[in-house]
Amino acid sequence: MSQTRESVHDPFKLSKIFVFSNDKNCDCLTTSLKGVVLVFLIASISLVLYSTFAGQTRWFSCPECHNPSRNIAQICEYRDFSGENLGPTNISHLVFGIGGSTKTWKDRKHYSDLWWQPNTTRGFVWLDQKPDPDSLWSGNSPPYRVSSDWTRFKYVSSQSAVRISRIVLDTFQVGLPNVRWFVMGDDDTVFFTDNLVSVLARYDHRQMYYIGGNSESVEQDVMHSYGMAFGGGGFAISYPLAEELVKVFDGCLNRYYKFYGSDQRVWACVGELGVSLTKERGFHQIDIRGDPYGLLAAHPVAPLVSLHHLDYVKPLFPNQTQHESLRTLIQAYQVDPAQTSQQCFCHYQKLKWSVSISWGYTVQIYRSLLMAKDLATPLQTFKTWRSWSNGPFTFNTRPVSPDPCQRPIIFHLDSVKENGHGETLTSYKKYVVEPEKKCNKADYARAVAVERIIVSALKMDPEEWKKAPRRQCCEVSSLKNGSLKMKIRSCNRWETVSN
């Protein structure tokens, strides 16, 4: 017993027995450790390779993604779950649903023909019935389809409003492939499709979006809703929202049978899905009367997306029909879509003038130094839609002065061309109207002597619309022989209109 106790209390002997008593046990332990290290190395290499090539996920915070708080498997760069790179939105991802009728199409088709691009744009004009077989359907027009199953719904004011509201459903059920957005409009809506794509490309089409604009006249917004996209100006519904909407739409229509318009019905049913309007300032219902000049001469800093109700306002350009006016504007738009109607302004300190440019449309010369907030405020050359009143509107306006010396000298687009190296030259010719009163001040005479304004500008990159909006700046290059040359450019650091 004493020998046993002694051997147990000798620590060196115990270690020797445990460690060196069996060489085979040692070999097994070493082999096991090597195996663990090998497995760890293989797992590490696999994780690195997966992170490199599995582009559809990011395993850590992704600041460029829509929701940076989702750190695990954050989906970025518009990739679907299969890893396919979806790429940016383009015109092929849009499908248009145009509300028309056999009665109105004949007199309004020229509007759609201005912007529709056969084999490029996709969509349909939805009619109440088949057109007369003797009437030829233009190859420049959208193809037509006949609205389905719309006479069975209750209504109070207009049965056609029921039909037009269901164009969302009819267009979805056609089942065209690779659709991201359904765009609704009227047969007298003019879309500027490149700018529409620029707007929609800023949004994640995999989310439920309802995008459009309000009426310009407060009385219309109060009557219908500030939260509603007015249909004539056009609105866009993302595919996921359309997919949900068509499931509930017919039942929803009967709940809102007392509503007046088709767009009001769509808004109400979209609201039942918990989706509200995302407003974009480039959709123009044109719920105004009179001359739209002031509105377009001071366009907001947003892409020009649409124009509507053009039969109810004066032509955009003097001495032209409305159709000719639109062709003139579209001629500029085709050269530089993103810059069309974008306003910039500057001071000509030498002569104490203010100059406002709405690219591709008009230039104004004021013979005084106006503040930026005044130059950016539209001249009220129009009245409200329903009551023909002087307001209110959903934006600020400034009155046209009765004093001819305070009114701008107006120039309208005369020509546009590309000058190479991504530069454009637009020429604006003075529009002369014999006023009731004339300004006899000497300094006014020098401004009146300008007959033409020539503006050079670099083409605007549509990617600029993905940045924080900012007006461009301008400067006077020269003034001689009745011609004022100007340049539009990016603003310098610290630059303001007054320096």
TARAPE-V345288 format. One record per backbone hydrogen bond with DSSP energy under -0.5 kcal/mol. NH is the residue of the N-H (numbers start at 1). CO is the residue of the C=O. If there is no record, write none. Layout:
nh:co
NH:CO
NH:CO
This chain:
nh:co
5:1
6:2
7:3
8:4
9:5
10:7
11:9
14:10
15:11
16:12
17:13
18:14
19:15
20:16
21:17
26:22
27:23
28:24
29:25
30:26
31:27
32:28
33:29
34:30
35:31
36:32
37:33
38:34
39:35
40:36
41:37
42:38
43:39
44:40
45:41
46:42
47:43
48:44
49:45
50:46
51:47
52:48
53:49
54:50
55:53
57:54
58:74
63:61
65:62
70:67
71:69
73:71
74:58
74:71
76:74
79:76
80:84
83:80
86:78
86:84
93:90
94:91
95:181
96:122
97:183
98:96
98:124
99:97
99:185
100:98
100:126
105:101
106:102
107:104
108:104
108:105
109:105
111:108
112:108
113:109
114:110
114:111
115:111
115:112
116:112
118:116
120:117
121:117
124:96
125:143
126:98
126:124
127:125
127:145
135:132
136:134
138:136
141:138
145:125
147:127
153:150
156:257
162:158
163:159
164:160
165:161
166:162
167:164
168:165
170:166
171:167
172:168
173:169
174:170
174:171
175:171
175:172
180:93
181:93
182:237
183:95
183:181
184:182
184:235
185:97
187:99
189:186
190:307
191:189
192:305
193:191
195:192
196:192
197:193
198:194
199:195
200:196
201:197
202:199
203:200
205:203
207:204
209:207
211:236
212:278
213:234
218:216
218:392
220:217
221:217
222:218
223:219
224:220
228:225
230:213
230:228
233:230
234:230
234:231
235:184
236:211
237:182
238:209
239:180
240:205
242:238
243:239
244:240
245:241
246:242
247:244
248:244
248:245
249:245
252:248
253:249
254:250
255:251
255:252
256:252
256:253
257:254
259:256
265:261
266:262
267:263
268:264
269:265
270:266
271:267
272:268
273:269
273:270
274:271
275:270
278:210
279:277
280:212
283:280
284:282
285:214
285:283
288:286
289:383
290:312
291:381
292:290
294:291
295:292
296:292
297:293
298:294
299:296
302:300
305:282
305:303
306:282
307:190
310:188
312:309
313:310
314:290
320:317
325:321
326:322
327:323
328:324
329:325
330:326
331:327
332:328
333:329
334:330
335:331
335:332
336:332
340:336
340:337
341:359
342:339
343:299
344:357
346:355
347:497
348:353
349:347
351:348
352:348
353:348
354:366
355:346
356:364
357:344
358:362
359:342
359:357
361:358
362:358
363:411
364:356
365:409
366:354
370:368
374:371
375:371
376:372
377:374
378:396
380:398
381:379
383:289
384:389
385:287
388:384
394:216
398:378
401:399
404:402
406:403
407:403
409:365
410:408
411:363
412:429
413:361
414:427
415:427
417:425
419:423
420:423
423:420
424:457
425:417
426:455
427:415
428:453
429:412
430:451
431:410
432:430
433:431
435:433
440:438
445:441
446:442
447:443
448:444
449:445
450:447
451:482
452:482
453:428
454:484
455:426
455:453
456:486
457:424
458:488
459:422
464:461
465:462
466:463
467:464
473:489
475:487
477:485
478:485
480:483
483:480
484:452
485:478
485:483
486:454
487:475
488:456
489:473
495:492
499:496
